[in-house]
Amino acid sequence: MNTLLKPLKVVAFSGSPRARGNTYQLIQKMFQVFKKNNVETELVQVGTKPVKGCRGCSKCVDLDHKCVMDNDLVNSSIQKIKEADGMILASPVYCAGPTGQMKCFMDRVSFVNAMARFANGTQGFLYHKVGAGISVHRRGGAVNTQSQLNYFFTISECLIPGSTYWNFAVGMDPGDIKNDEEGIGNMVDLANQMTYLMKLVRQDREKFEK
């Protein structure tokens, strides 16, 4: 199949417990750019649902890209990631880091990816996915949050696009980020950078699979 004919797709995971809060709104700013670039989008609300932490049992090494705990959104999210060209991890800042739900999500997805790579001796399902972490903060902790989100990508063989500044915006009450013009402008640039990089990866993959 000529994958160049298939639309690019980005799946975003929001770690905010506020389904329509600033984190959601920041994601939507990026989605608007993706739509203009003919990139399909999907949003998964991680922060509004219970997500258990990784047990460290390593049983996923015997499963096909699945976590042994099959009673939450992690396994369905892994399938969405496998089908996408890029992904976004988004979270408000909680105690100078991502929310607990997002951290549990990151731990389990990255571990399943690592165990699949270990078991098969091949690339994991995150290999060359274009990934971006974005966050919303009221006052401090944003840089540390960005670091934790990006660690997920760097340990998983993902590709991280640059932008015009750090990928966060300022806001507390829902809608506050609308006042952060620089933060929103950075997200617009980030979405364009992601689109460009996803196209390059798709073209490169198609060339080598011929």
N, CA, C and O of each residue as an XYZ file, in Angstrom:
840
protein
N       0.831     -1.202      0.000
C       0.000      0.000      0.000
C       0.868      1.255      0.000
O       1.837      1.352      0.753
N       0.512      2.211     -0.849
C       1.215      3.486     -0.881
C       0.722      4.348      0.276
O      -0.348      4.951      0.200
N       1.513      4.400      1.350
C       1.084      5.137      2.540
C       1.091      6.640      2.325
O       0.523      7.382      3.126
N       1.734      7.105      1.237
C       1.730      8.540      0.956
C       0.328      9.039      0.633
O       0.046     10.230      0.763
N      -0.551      8.133      0.213
C      -1.921      8.510     -0.113
C      -2.812      8.572      1.121
O      -3.911      9.125      1.074
N      -2.344      8.014      2.205
C      -3.114      8.002      3.448
C      -2.876      9.300      4.212
O      -1.729      9.728      4.339
N      -3.940      9.946      4.730
C      -3.753     11.202      5.464
C      -2.881     11.009      6.702
O      -2.940      9.968      7.357
N      -2.083     12.005      7.011
C      -1.329     11.991      8.260
C      -2.304     12.084      9.424
O      -3.401     12.626      9.293
N      -1.885     11.544     10.569
C      -2.760     11.593     11.743
C      -1.965     11.855     13.009
O      -0.868     11.330     13.197
N      -2.544     12.683     13.876
C      -1.980     12.974     15.192
C      -3.001     12.601     16.255
O      -4.178     12.941     16.135
N      -2.563     11.912     17.284
C      -3.423     11.627     18.432
C      -2.854     12.362     19.638
O      -1.663     12.265     19.937
N      -3.722     13.097     20.327
C      -3.305     13.880     21.496
C      -3.896     13.273     22.757
O      -5.058     12.866     22.778
N      -3.090     13.216     23.803
C      -3.522     12.676     25.090
C      -3.481     13.797     26.122
O      -2.422     14.353     26.412
N      -4.640     14.117     26.666
C      -4.734     15.184     27.662
C      -4.749     14.588     29.061
O      -5.586     13.743     29.379
N      -3.811     15.038     29.895
C      -3.741     14.547     31.268
C      -4.513     15.389     32.257
O      -4.420     15.165     33.464
N      -5.273     16.355     31.769
C      -6.003     17.240     32.671
C      -7.300     16.610     33.167
O      -8.018     15.989     32.384
N      -7.613     16.760     34.457
C      -8.900     16.295     34.967
C     -10.052     17.208     34.556
O     -11.220     16.867     34.743
N      -9.718     18.364     33.997
C     -10.726     19.277     33.454
C     -10.861     18.997     31.959
O      -9.980     19.338     31.170
N     -11.965     18.377     31.586
C     -12.128     17.927     30.204
C     -12.067     19.065     29.194
O     -11.604     18.869     28.070
N     -12.532     20.264     29.583
C     -12.558     21.398     28.651
C     -11.738     22.568     29.172
O     -12.023     23.720     28.844
N     -10.733     22.285     29.971
C      -9.912     23.333     30.564
C      -8.850     23.863     29.614
O      -8.935     23.669     28.401
N      -7.860     24.526     30.169
C      -6.823     25.162     29.357
C      -5.990     24.168     28.553
O      -5.572     24.469     27.435
N      -5.749     22.989     29.115
C      -4.975     21.981     28.383
C      -5.717     21.555     27.123
O      -5.129     21.450     26.047
N      -7.009     21.313     27.270
C      -7.857     20.974     26.121
C      -7.832     22.091     25.084
O      -7.700     21.838     23.886
N      -7.959     23.320     25.555
C      -8.001     24.456     24.634
C      -6.675     24.650     23.904
O      -6.653     25.063     22.745
N      -5.575     24.351     24.584
C      -4.264     24.451     23.943
C      -4.119     23.389     22.849
O      -3.571     23.655     21.779
N      -4.611     22.200     23.131
C      -4.607     21.138     22.124
C      -5.422     21.558     20.905
O      -5.016     21.326     19.766
N      -6.577     22.179     21.156
C      -7.441     22.599     20.053
C      -6.773     23.639     19.165
O      -7.013     23.672     17.958
N      -5.933     24.490     19.757
C      -5.189     25.469     18.954
C      -4.282     24.745     17.953
O      -4.152     25.166     16.803
N      -3.670     23.669     18.398
C      -2.824     22.878     17.502
C      -3.669     22.126     16.483
O      -3.290     22.016     15.317
N      -4.810     21.611     16.918
C      -5.692     20.876     16.011
C      -6.164     21.759     14.854
O      -6.323     21.279     13.732
N      -6.386     23.041     15.125
C      -6.809     23.962     14.067
C      -5.755     24.048     12.966
O      -6.081     24.098     11.780
N      -4.494     24.064     13.376
C      -3.394     24.103     12.406
C      -3.315     22.783     11.641
O      -3.135     22.775     10.424
N      -3.451     21.677     12.354
C      -3.407     20.371     11.695
C      -4.514     20.250     10.649
O      -4.299     19.710      9.564
N      -5.692     20.756     10.983
C      -6.817     20.690     10.048
C      -6.490     21.438      8.763
O      -6.789     20.963      7.668
N      -5.870     22.615      8.901
C      -5.476     23.397      7.722
C      -4.436     22.652      6.892
O      -4.361     22.825      5.675
N      -3.640     21.829      7.553
C      -2.605     21.048      6.871
C      -3.087     19.666      6.441
O      -2.292     18.816      6.041
N      -4.415     19.451      6.528
C      -5.028     18.175      6.128
C      -4.509     16.991      6.941
O      -4.347     15.887      6.423
N      -4.252     17.243      8.221
C      -3.820     16.192      9.140
C      -4.999     15.792     10.019
O      -5.624     16.649     10.644
N      -5.303     14.512     10.072
C      -6.388     14.029     10.921
C      -5.978     14.104     12.391
O      -4.803     13.957     12.725
N      -6.951     14.333     13.256
C      -6.665     14.460     14.688
C      -7.627     13.625     15.523
O      -8.754     13.340     15.119
N      -7.147     13.246     16.692
C      -7.988     12.541     17.665
C      -7.517     12.911     19.063
O      -6.318     12.990     19.327
N      -8.474     13.135     19.950
C      -8.166     13.495     21.332
C      -8.598     12.383     22.273
O      -9.717     11.879     22.179
N      -7.709     12.005     23.177
C      -8.019     11.024     24.216
C      -7.869     11.703     25.567
O      -6.807     12.238     25.886
N      -8.927     11.679     26.355
C      -8.912     12.286     27.683
C      -8.372     11.269     28.690
O      -9.076     10.340     29.087
N      -7.130     11.454     29.091
C      -6.496     10.570     30.071
C      -6.794     11.027     31.496
O      -7.020     10.205     32.383
N      -6.791     12.336     31.709
C      -6.913     12.881     33.058
C      -8.279     12.761     33.695
O      -8.412     12.917     34.909
N      -9.300     12.485     32.895
C     -10.652     12.366     33.443
C     -11.010     10.928     33.790
O     -12.123     10.655     34.241
N     -10.078     10.013     33.583
C     -10.352      8.592     33.804
C      -9.319      7.983     34.755
O      -8.193      8.473     34.837
N      -9.689      6.928     35.468
C      -8.710      6.261     36.347
C      -7.675      5.495     35.533
O      -8.025      4.685     34.675
N      -6.405      5.756     35.805
C      -5.313      5.060     35.126
C      -4.368      4.521     36.197
O      -3.782      5.292     36.958
N      -4.224      3.222     36.253
C      -3.359      2.609     37.262
C      -1.887      2.732     36.877
O      -1.547      2.838     35.699
N      -1.031      2.715     37.876
C       0.405      2.776     37.643
C       0.965      1.439     37.202
O       0.337      0.398     37.391
N       2.149      1.474     36.613
C       2.822      0.257     36.149
C       3.195     -0.628     37.337
O       3.700     -0.133     38.345
N       2.951     -1.930     37.225
C       3.300     -2.886     38.279
C       4.769     -3.297     38.221
O       5.316     -3.800     39.202
N       5.396     -3.086     37.085
C       6.763     -3.561     36.910
C       6.844     -5.071     36.840
O       7.878     -5.654     37.168
N       5.762     -5.713     36.415
C       5.710     -7.179     36.393
C       6.390     -7.775     35.159
O       6.729     -8.958     35.148
N       6.588     -6.960     34.124
C       7.227     -7.373     32.865
C       6.433     -8.426     32.098
O       6.966     -9.036     31.171
N       5.178     -8.653     32.459
C       4.375     -9.632     31.734
C       4.061     -9.174     30.313
O       3.710     -9.984     29.456
N       4.190     -7.864     30.067
C       3.924     -7.350     28.725
C       4.950     -7.855     27.712
O       4.736     -7.738     26.506
N       6.060     -8.415     28.191
C       7.066     -8.944     27.273
C       6.510    -10.118     26.474
O       6.979    -10.401     25.372
N       5.505    -10.805     27.033
C       4.902    -11.955     26.363
C       3.616    -11.601     25.632
O       2.985    -12.465     25.023
N       3.228    -10.339     25.693
C       2.003     -9.897     25.035
C       2.357     -9.093     23.786
O       3.475     -8.596     23.651
N       1.410     -8.977     22.894
C       1.635     -8.277     21.629
C       1.290     -6.802     21.782
O       0.173     -6.378     21.488
N       2.273     -6.019     22.251
C       2.081     -4.573     22.433
C       0.891     -4.267     23.339
O       0.097     -3.368     23.063
N       0.785     -5.026     24.417
C      -0.315     -4.807     25.357
C       0.183     -4.861     26.793
O       1.152     -5.550     27.112
N      -0.505     -4.114     27.648
C      -0.265     -4.178     29.085
C      -1.149     -5.270     29.677
O      -2.266     -5.490     29.209
N      -0.654     -5.947     30.697
C      -1.419     -7.021     31.317
C      -2.680     -6.493     31.983
O      -3.659     -7.226     32.119
N      -2.671     -5.224     32.402
C      -3.865     -4.602     32.981
C      -4.729     -4.077     31.842
O      -4.421     -3.048     31.241
N      -5.790     -4.777     31.557
C      -6.602     -4.474     30.378
C      -7.951     -3.873     30.750
O      -8.945     -4.087     30.056
N      -7.983     -3.122     31.844
C      -9.261     -2.582     32.311
C      -9.294     -1.057     32.315
O     -10.121     -0.451     32.996
N      -8.390     -0.436     31.550
C      -8.463      1.018     31.399
C      -8.097      1.376     29.959
O      -8.124      0.515     29.079
N      -7.755      2.639     29.716
C      -7.579      3.111     28.338
C      -6.184      2.896     27.756
O      -5.947      3.272     26.608
N      -5.266      2.313     28.494
C      -3.884      2.215     28.022
C      -3.761      1.372     26.751
O      -3.138      1.814     25.785
N      -4.331      0.190     26.731
C      -4.173     -0.678     25.561
C      -4.857     -0.115     24.317
O      -4.322     -0.214     23.213
N      -6.030      0.471     24.494
C      -6.696      1.091     23.341
C      -5.901      2.294     22.845
O      -5.885      2.578     21.647
N      -5.245      2.997     23.760
C      -4.422      4.148     23.372
C      -3.179      3.702     22.610
O      -2.755      4.368     21.665
N      -2.597      2.583     23.018
C      -1.438      2.047     22.300
C      -1.804      1.763     20.847
O      -1.022      2.043     19.938
N      -2.983      1.210     20.635
C      -3.423      0.931     19.267
C      -3.579      2.220     18.473
O      -3.233      2.269     17.292
N      -4.097      3.257     19.109
C      -4.245      4.556     18.436
C      -2.879      5.135     18.068
O      -2.711      5.708     16.991
N      -1.909      4.983     18.963
C      -0.557      5.479     18.693
C       0.052      4.733     17.509
O       0.693      5.344     16.654
N      -0.143      3.433     17.457
C       0.416      2.624     16.374
C      -0.119      3.063     15.013
O       0.579      2.980     14.003
N      -1.353      3.525     15.002
C      -1.991      3.921     13.745
C      -1.728      5.374     13.376
O      -2.091      5.805     12.281
N      -1.103      6.137     14.267
C      -0.869      7.570     14.044
C       0.568      7.833     13.601
O       1.460      7.006     13.793
N       0.765      8.997     13.007
C       2.110      9.435     12.619
C       2.768     10.253     13.719
O       3.993     10.284     13.836
N       1.949     10.913     14.520
C       2.476     11.745     15.591
C       1.587     11.709     16.808
O       0.428     11.301     16.731
N       2.134     12.141     17.944
C       1.359     12.154     19.177
C       1.743     13.348     20.033
O       2.863     13.855     19.971
N       0.781     13.778     20.830
C       0.976     14.895     21.753
C       0.669     14.412     23.160
O      -0.364     13.784     23.393
N       1.554     14.701     24.090
C       1.293     14.483     25.507
C       1.081     15.855     26.131
O       1.986     16.689     26.111
N      -0.092     16.096     26.680
C      -0.432     17.414     27.217
C      -0.874     17.298     28.667
O      -1.619     16.387     29.026
N      -0.414     18.221     29.493
C      -0.768     18.159     30.914
C      -0.673     19.530     31.563
O       0.190     20.332     31.206
N      -1.560     19.802     32.519
C      -1.327     20.952     33.390
C      -0.202     20.604     34.357
O       0.130     19.433     34.538
N       0.374     21.611     34.969
C       1.458     21.391     35.926
C       0.875     21.087     37.299
O       0.120     21.885     37.854
N       1.234     19.925     37.842
C       0.833     19.531     39.194
C       2.106     19.242     39.985
O       2.836     18.306     39.657
N       2.375     20.015     41.000
C       3.558     19.802     41.838
C       4.828     19.684     40.985
O       5.632     18.768     41.152
N       4.976     20.647     40.066
C       6.148     20.736     39.190
C       6.322     19.529     38.283
O       7.448     19.155     37.958
N       5.213     18.912     37.870
C       5.277     17.780     36.967
C       3.925     17.535     36.317
O       2.972     18.263     36.593
N       3.821     16.522     35.456
C       2.535     16.168     34.864
C       1.580     15.633     35.931
O       2.006     15.304     37.038
N       0.320     15.549     35.608
C      -0.658     14.971     36.526
C      -0.344     13.499     36.774
O       0.365     12.866     35.992
N      -0.876     12.964     37.866
C      -0.648     11.559     38.192
C      -1.155     10.627     37.111
O      -0.515      9.623     36.799
N      -2.318     10.959     36.531
C      -2.870     10.116     35.471
C      -1.940     10.072     34.263
O      -1.713      9.014     33.677
N      -1.405     11.242     33.900
C      -0.504     11.288     32.753
C       0.784     10.523     33.030
O       1.291      9.818     32.157
N       1.311     10.661     34.235
C       2.551      9.951     34.577
C       2.346      8.437     34.524
O       3.188      7.718     33.988
N       1.234      7.950     35.076
C       0.937      6.516     35.015
C       0.801      6.058     33.568
O       1.289      4.991     33.195
N       0.137      6.871     32.762
C      -0.041      6.566     31.344
C       1.307      6.463     30.640
O       1.557      5.508     29.905
N       2.168      7.441     30.862
C       3.494      7.452     30.245
C       4.323      6.248     30.677
O       4.979      5.611     29.852
N       4.292      5.940     31.963
C       5.071      4.813     32.480
C       4.685      3.509     31.789
O       5.547      2.739     31.366
N       3.402      3.275     31.680
C       2.945      1.995     31.140
C       3.137      1.885     29.632
O       3.567      0.845     29.134
N       2.820      2.951     28.907
C       2.990      2.908     27.449
C       4.462      2.744     27.083
O       4.800      1.942     26.213
N       5.331      3.498     27.740
C       6.759      3.413     27.416
C       7.331      2.048     27.793
O       8.221      1.540     27.111
N       6.826      1.452     28.875
C       7.336      0.147     29.294
C       6.884     -0.954     28.340
O       7.663     -1.846     28.004
N       5.622     -0.893     27.901
C       5.143     -1.868     26.915
C       5.964     -1.757     25.635
O       6.325     -2.768     25.032
N       6.254     -0.534     25.228
C       7.070     -0.319     24.033
C       8.465     -0.915     24.205
O       8.980     -1.574     23.301
N       9.066     -0.682     25.355
C      10.417     -1.187     25.614
C      10.447     -2.708     25.677
O      11.372     -3.331     25.157
N       9.448     -3.308     26.305
C       9.407     -4.763     26.418
C       9.151     -5.427     25.074
O       9.674     -6.508     24.804
N       8.347     -4.783     24.229
C       8.105     -5.320     22.890
C       9.392     -5.298     22.080
O       9.675     -6.225     21.322
N      10.167     -4.237     22.245
C      11.446     -4.120     21.551
C      12.428     -5.174     22.061
O      13.172     -5.775     21.286
N      12.417     -5.384     23.365
C      13.305     -6.363     23.992
C      12.956     -7.784     23.559
O      13.845     -8.589     23.282
N      11.665     -8.087     23.501
C      11.226     -9.445     23.183
C      11.486     -9.809     21.728
O      11.866    -10.939     21.422
N      11.280     -8.843     20.829
C      11.363     -9.136     19.403
C      12.692     -8.753     18.765
O      12.989     -9.174     17.647
N      13.488     -7.960     19.467
C      14.746     -7.512     18.895
C      14.564     -6.553     17.735
O      15.463     -6.391     16.911
N      13.399     -5.912     17.667
C      13.104     -4.955     16.598
C      12.681     -3.625     17.216
O      12.664     -3.474     18.438
N      12.341     -2.666     16.360
C      11.878     -1.388     16.886
C      10.535     -1.546     17.587
O       9.729     -2.408     17.235
N      10.310     -0.693     18.591
C       9.020     -0.668     19.252
C       8.001      0.085     18.420
O       8.340      0.643     17.377
N       6.762      0.105     18.868
C       5.702      0.775     18.112
C       5.823      2.294     18.162
O       5.132      2.992     17.419
N       6.694      2.817     19.030
C       6.911      4.263     19.100
C       8.051      4.732     18.198
O       8.313      5.931     18.104
N       8.713      3.817     17.549
C       9.870      4.150     16.714
C       9.513      5.164     15.634
O       8.623      4.922     14.818
N      10.206      6.296     15.631
C      10.041      7.378     14.656
C       8.653      8.015     14.668
O       8.269      8.663     13.695
N       7.907      7.844     15.736
C       6.696      8.648     15.897
C       7.139     10.076     16.226
O       8.080     10.280     16.993
N       6.462     11.046     15.650
C       6.780     12.444     15.941
C       6.014     12.841     17.196
O       4.783     12.799     17.218
N       6.737     13.222     18.234
C       6.095     13.486     19.520
C       6.380     14.866     20.066
O       7.485     15.391     19.931
N       5.362     15.451     20.690
C       5.521     16.765     21.321
C       4.813     16.773     22.667
O       3.694     16.276     22.795
N       5.466     17.334     23.656
C       4.858     17.520     24.968
C       4.501     18.987     25.152
O       5.307     19.869     24.855
N       3.291     19.249     25.642
C       2.869     20.623     25.904
C       2.248     20.686     27.295
O       1.713     19.694     27.792
N       2.323     21.852     27.915
C       1.795     21.967     29.279
C       1.235     23.357     29.539
O       1.518     24.315     28.819
N       0.437     23.430     30.587
C      -0.156     24.694     31.042
C       0.203     24.877     32.504
O       0.071     23.951     33.303
N       0.656     26.074     32.853
C       1.018     26.319     34.248
C       0.476     27.665     34.711
O       0.285     28.585     33.915
N       0.237     27.758     36.001
C      -0.217     29.024     36.575
C       0.952     29.928     36.910
O       0.907     31.136     36.679
N       2.025     29.315     37.471
C       3.143     30.137     37.922
C       4.509     29.488     37.659
O       5.345     30.078     36.975
N       4.742     28.291     38.191
C       6.042     27.645     38.041
C       5.897     26.168     37.742
O       4.786     25.638     37.696
N       7.037     25.498     37.537
C       7.051     24.054     37.327
C       6.915     23.611     35.890
O       6.946     22.414     35.605
N       6.762     24.564     34.971
C       6.509     24.184     33.578
C       7.719     23.532     32.924
O       7.571     22.560     32.183
N       8.907     24.050     33.186
C      10.106     23.498     32.545
C      10.339     22.060     32.989
O      10.685     21.205     32.173
N      10.153     21.793     34.270
C      10.315     20.425     34.762
C       9.262     19.499     34.162
O       9.547     18.346     33.838
N       8.045     20.016     34.020
C       6.978     19.225     33.400
C       7.323     18.897     31.954
O       7.145     17.766     31.502
N       7.822     19.903     31.232
C       8.234     19.680     29.846
C       9.323     18.621     29.758
O       9.313     17.778     28.860
N      10.252     18.669     30.686
C      11.334     17.681     30.686
C      10.783     16.276     30.847
O      11.192     15.361     30.132
N       9.851     16.096     31.787
C       9.298     14.762     32.025
C       8.519     14.260     30.818
O       8.602     13.082     30.470
N       7.763     15.145     30.179
C       7.021     14.747     28.981
C       7.983     14.350     27.863
O       7.757     13.366     27.160
N       9.047     15.114     27.708
C      10.008     14.826     26.642
C      10.834     13.572     26.915
O      11.272     12.908     25.976
N      11.052     13.240     28.192
C      11.779     12.006     28.511
C      11.073     10.791     27.914
O      11.718      9.840     27.473
N       9.743     10.835     27.905
C       8.963      9.745     27.313
C       9.383      9.524     25.862
O       9.565      8.388     25.422
N       9.534     10.619     25.130
C       9.876     10.516     23.710
C      11.330     10.108     23.494
O      11.631      9.307     22.609
N      12.228     10.660     24.303
C      13.649     10.379     24.082
C      14.019      8.934     24.396
O      14.945      8.392     23.794
N      13.310      8.302     25.330
C      13.623      6.918     25.687
C      12.932      5.923     24.757
O      13.163      4.717     24.844
N      12.074      6.443     23.857
C      11.250      5.564     23.025
C      11.545      5.682     21.538
O      10.753      5.224     20.714
N      12.669      6.287     21.183
C      13.088      6.420     19.785
C      12.146      7.280     18.955
O      12.018      7.094     17.745
N      11.485      8.228     19.626
C      10.609      9.156     18.915
C      11.421     10.324     18.361
O      12.591     10.496     18.703
N      10.797     11.114     17.515
C      11.408     12.312     16.949
C      10.691     13.535     17.512
O       9.465     13.627     17.439
N      11.450     14.468     18.071
C      10.867     15.634     18.731
C      11.139     16.890     17.910
O      12.300     17.246     17.711
N      10.098     17.570     17.427
C      10.307     18.808     16.674
C      10.582     19.987     17.598
O      10.115     20.022     18.737
N      11.337     20.938     17.100
C      11.562     22.164     17.853
C      10.450     23.163     17.591
O       9.576     22.935     16.755
N      10.493     24.267     18.311
C       9.524     25.331     18.097
C      10.192     26.654     18.434
O      11.415     26.718     18.555
N       9.405     27.704     18.585
C       9.967     29.034     18.818
C      10.260     29.313     20.287
O      10.966     30.268     20.609
N       9.718     28.481     21.183
C       9.969     28.637     22.614
C       9.593     27.328     23.288
O       9.226     26.365     22.614
N       9.683     27.284     24.633
C       9.256     26.086     25.355
C       7.755     25.906     25.161
O       7.008     26.878     25.053
N       7.330     24.650     25.120
C       5.949     24.355     24.723
C       4.960     24.426     25.882
O       4.345     23.422     26.242
N       4.808     25.607     26.461
C       3.798     25.764     27.508
C       3.114     27.115     27.395
O       3.615     28.041     26.757
N       1.949     27.200     28.039
C       1.186     28.445     28.092
C       0.780     28.707     29.535
O       0.785     27.800     30.368
N       0.430     29.953     29.821
C       0.096     30.364     31.182
C      -1.418     30.454     31.347
O      -2.109     31.055     30.524
N      -1.924     29.849     32.418
C      -3.355     29.936     32.694
C      -3.734     29.125     33.912
O      -3.091     28.126     34.235
N      -4.783     29.563     34.586
C      -5.319     28.808     35.721
C      -6.779     28.455     35.474
O      -7.123     27.281     35.340
N      -7.636     29.466     35.414
C      -9.045     29.208     35.148
C      -9.244     28.894     33.669
O      -8.530     29.431     32.823
N     -10.212     28.023     33.345
C     -10.456     27.679     31.945
C     -10.625     28.923     31.078
O     -11.428     29.803     31.391
N      -9.877     28.988     30.006
C      -9.941     30.135     29.103
C      -8.822     31.132     29.288
O      -8.630     32.008     28.445
N      -8.074     31.019     30.382
C      -6.991     31.973     30.659
C      -5.908     31.978     29.582
O      -5.289     33.013     29.337
N      -5.678     30.856     28.950
C      -4.582     30.793     27.968
C      -4.838     31.686     26.758
O      -3.911     32.002     26.012
N      -6.084     32.091     26.561
C      -6.384     32.972     25.429
C      -5.632     34.294     25.542
O      -5.414     34.983     24.545
N      -5.239     34.639     26.765
C      -4.491     35.879     26.982
C      -2.991     35.715     26.744
O      -2.253     36.700     26.716
N      -2.547     34.481     26.574
C      -1.125     34.217     26.360
C      -0.857     34.095     24.856
O      -0.787     32.994     24.312
N      -0.713     35.231     24.211
C      -0.534     35.236     22.762
C       0.760     34.544     22.334
O       0.794     33.847     21.320
N       1.819     34.742     23.113
C       3.091     34.104     22.771
C       2.987     32.588     22.889
O       3.488     31.855     22.037
N       2.329     32.122     23.956
C       2.168     30.688     24.142
C       1.363     30.057     23.024
O       1.716     28.986     22.529
N       0.282     30.713     22.623
C      -0.552     30.200     21.538
C       0.209     30.223     20.219
O       0.123     29.283     19.428
N       0.956     31.301     19.986
C       1.754     31.387     18.764
C       2.779     30.280     18.677
O       3.064     29.769     17.594
N       3.331     29.910     19.816
C       4.301     28.820     19.844
C       3.648     27.492     19.473
O       4.261     26.666     18.797
N       2.393     27.282     19.915
C       1.691     26.044     19.595
C       1.383     25.961     18.106
O       1.426     24.884     17.512
N       1.074     27.107     17.509
C       0.834     27.147     16.064
C       2.096     26.723     15.320
O       2.042     25.914     14.393
N       3.220     27.272     15.732
C       4.493     26.912     15.106
C       4.829     25.445     15.346
O       5.322     24.762     14.448
N       4.565     24.965     16.551
C       4.849     23.569     16.884
C       4.040     22.620     16.010
O       4.560     21.610     15.537
N       2.766     22.943     15.796
C       1.919     22.096     14.956
C       2.426     22.066     13.518
O       2.397     21.021     12.868
N       2.886     23.201     13.025
C       3.455     23.238     11.676
C       4.746     22.429     11.595
O       4.989     21.736     10.607
N       5.563     22.518     12.626
C       6.805     21.745     12.669
C       6.519     20.244     12.706
O       7.191     19.456     12.041
N       5.516     19.862     13.489
C       5.133     18.452     13.552
C       4.677     17.955     12.188
O       5.055     16.866     11.755
N       3.864     18.760     11.516
C       3.363     18.374     10.197
C       4.507     18.147      9.220
O       4.530     17.153      8.494
N       5.444     19.067      9.211
C       6.598     18.965      8.309
C       7.409     17.700      8.595
O       7.787     16.976      7.674
N       7.671     17.444      9.864
C       8.477     16.287     10.235
C       7.745     14.980      9.954
O       8.363     14.007      9.520
N       6.437     14.945     10.194
C       5.667     13.740      9.900
C       5.690     13.425      8.412
O       5.771     12.261      8.020
N       5.620     14.459      7.586
C       5.688     14.256      6.137
C       7.033     13.664      5.730
O       7.096     12.752      4.905
N       8.103     14.188      6.315
C       9.434     13.675      5.997
C       9.577     12.207      6.394
O      10.122     11.402      5.640
N       9.086     11.870      7.579
C       9.172     10.486      8.052
C       8.363      9.568      7.151
O       8.816      8.480      6.797
N       7.157     10.011      6.779
C       6.312      9.200      5.905
C       6.989      8.966      4.549
O       6.995      7.843      4.043
N       7.551     10.011      3.971
C       8.225      9.887      2.678
C       9.442      8.973      2.770
O       9.692      8.166      1.874
N      10.189      9.106      3.851
C      11.381      8.284      4.046
C      11.005      6.817      4.209
O      11.663      5.939      3.650
N       9.950      6.551      4.972
C       9.508      5.170      5.188
C       9.036      4.550      3.880
O       9.346      3.396      3.584
N       8.292      5.314      3.109
C       7.783      4.813      1.839
C       8.935      4.477      0.888
O       8.877      3.487      0.158
N       9.972      5.300      0.904
C      11.122      5.081      0.020
C      11.840      3.786      0.357
O      12.235      3.038     -0.537
N      12.011      3.516      1.660
C      12.777      2.342      2.067
C      11.947      1.064      2.076
O      12.505     -0.032      2.137
N      10.618      1.190      2.016
C       9.781     -0.003      2.008
C       9.495     -0.496      0.596
O       8.895     -1.556      0.417
N       9.924      0.274     -0.413
C       9.691     -0.148     -1.794
C      10.559     -1.356     -2.147
O      10.498     -1.853     -3.272
